[in-house]
Amino acid sequence: MRTIAAIPTTYKGIQFRSRLEARWAICFDVLGIEWHYEFEGYQMEDCWYVPDFWLPKVGPVRVCHHAGTEPGGAFENLVRDEIWETQHDAAIEAARTRRFH
């Protein structure tokens, strides 16, 4: 399987490690979700972990480059129940069509 390298991307003056992360930031903005990128790290049992995003209403969110976001709990509930049903088309279109320099 071929590995595709991430493309560092700037959005709102923030240097994201990949376009996928930047596109999620755009989605969050369009949906009105407050977010912080690589906000705070945590000491795990054997390593230091920094989640991709911190959403104040949800907590840490990890963006998975193979599937969008890591499945689970509060993030899925926020997107599905509070926002996604009415605004997902606008968020996806904004993220999909954004041109980065």
C-alpha positions, 0 to 999 in steps of 0.5 A: 500500500502506498503512503501519501504524504500530508501537505502542510496547509495554512488556514486562518493563520494556523499551520495545519499538518495536513489539508484534511485537518484544515478542511475540518477546521473549515467545517467547524467554522461553517457549523459554528463549532468553536475549536482549538488546534493542537490545544493541549497535550496529555501524558499517556502511559508510554508517550505524549499525545496531542489531539488534533482538535479541542472542541470545548463542547466535546473535548479532544477530537482526532482526525483520521486520515483514512476515515475522516474522524475517529468514531466515538461518543460526544463528537458524533452526537454533537454533529448528528444531533445538534448540527449535522442534520441542518447544516452539513451540506454547507460545511462539506461544500465549504471544505471541499471547495476551499483553495489553499495557496 
